[in-house]
Amino acid sequence: MPDKLTKEQRHLCMSHIRGKNTRPELIVRKYLFTHGFRFRVNVKKLPGTPDIVLRKYHTVIFVNGCFWHGHEGCPYFVLPKSNVEFWNNKITRNRERDLKNRIKLRDMGWHVIQLWECQLKPKVREQNLEGLVYTLNKMMLLNYQVKLYDTAPETSKNLPVAAEETTDYSIKT
């Protein structure tokens, strides 16, 4: 089916699509702020300019649109029927760029969380945002324990530990 808009009208519509302060980003930021999290937005010094940066948690959050970032298996990601080659190349480049940025951030020691637009739809929003808060709190505990261990005096690292002789801690059902 051909496009109902002229080339100029389509260009105008596409030029109004925002890359920052999108509705999904604002939903996540508002939720995090009301739950006591403090963060920075669109930090350009980090690879990929993450949407939300929580330095205290050493975590970055990307809030991605399902269409623009090619969310596999999502009903909101459908390639347009016109100019298929252009859109396929564009979304493939976006995916590759996203992957490279996530790898760079992880190599720098950051935790990377990727939220999708479909995860912020009204029916599943609360559950996913609660899961995000739970994950951030868990990361904080893990980071805190690592810092405690790293700052402990050298002598305490060599102390004998009184525990069971077995090291198999697998869960038996």
Stockholm file with secondary structure:
# STOCKHOLM 1.0

chainA/1-173         MPDKLTKEQRHLCMSHIRGKNTRPELIVRKYLFTHGFRFRVNVKKLPGTPDIVLRKYHTVIFVNGCFWHGHEGCPYFVLPKSNVEFWNNKITRNRERDLKNRIKLRDMGWHVIQLWECQLKPKVREQNLEGLVYTLNKMMLLNYQVKLYDTAPETSKNLPVAAEETTDYSIKT
#=GR chainA/1-173 SS CCCSSCHHHHHHHHHTCCSSSCHHHHHHHHHHHHTTCCCEESCTTSTTCCSEEEGGGTEEEEEECTTTTTCTTCTTCCCCSSSHHHHHHHHHHHHHHHHHHHHHHHHTTCEEEEEEGGGGSTTTHHHHHHHHHHHHHHHHHHHHHHHHHHHSCHHHHTSCCCCCSCCCCCCCC
#=GC SS_cons         CCCSSCHHHHHHHHHTCCSSSCHHHHHHHHHHHHTTCCCEESCTTSTTCCSEEEGGGTEEEEEECTTTTTCTTCTTCCCCSSSHHHHHHHHHHHHHHHHHHHHHHHHTTCEEEEEEGGGGSTTTHHHHHHHHHHHHHHHHHHHHHHHHHHHSCHHHHTSCCCCCSCCCCCCCC
//
